[in-house]
């Protein structure tokens, strides 16, 4: 078990989970890992970051549960083989990062991958209207979507995250029993919340 302090953050799209993770790491002086994991997978597998991100986010090639530590049999499908390679590399990288120093890791099933390292597991969610407002404020200026279109986008991304988590872990994404703290950010200031959370780990 790691002696480092490890915080993992699962989050609904638009809930502010990524911002909480970044601010929490800054307040505590912890390492912060999010997109860096995708970059490291791409570096180690000689694949493009866009391709790796598509596999990790879409994960549409799987129709069966994939569990950490499972022995994989050789597969005839090159695309499936490539996807398995990416998942296995992601697991190795997350374990290495967690064992290197105190850290905050956003997404990537880190709460499950690091279960033997005893992480503090946070899940962040919010009501639809709050997530719409946050997406409007934080989202790309060129994204001119109607509320209906944006709701569909949010729902689609969360569905992919749930599928990814469930396929990889065999657990239900967002189930409160899988986390140590679930936070509804609908009426909370993210900056103040991150400061309050930081006090738990000092």
PETA-V313060 format. One record per backbone hydrogen bond with DSSP energy under -1.0 kcal/mol. NH is the residue of the N-H (numbers start at 0). CO is the residue of the C=O. Records with the same first field share a line. If there is no record, write none. Layout:
NH=CO + CO
This chain:
6=102
7=119
8=104
9=121
11=123
14=11
19=15
20=16
21=17
22=18
23=19
24=20
25=21
26=22
27=23
28=24
29=24
30=101
32=103
36=33
38=34
39=35
40=36
41=37
42=38
43=39
44=40
45=41
46=41
51=47
52=48
53=49
54=50
55=51
56=52
57=53
58=54
65=166
69=66
80=76
81=77
82=78
83=79
84=80
85=81
86=82
87=83
88=84
89=85
90=86
91=87
92=88
93=89
94=90
95=91
96=92
97=93
98=94
100=96
102=4
103=30
104=6
105=32
106=8
109=106
112=108
113=109
114=111
116=113
119=5
121=7
122=180
123=9
124=182
130=126
131=127
132=128
133=129
134=130
135=131
136=132
137=133
138=134
142=139
143=141
144=142
149=145
150=146
151=147
152=148
153=149
154=150
155=151
156=152
157=153
158=154
159=155
160=156
161=157
162=158
163=159
164=160
165=161
166=162
167=163
168=164
169=165
174=171
177=174
178=175
179=120
180=120
182=122
184=124
187=184
192=188
193=189
194=190
195=191
196=192
197=193
199=196
200=197
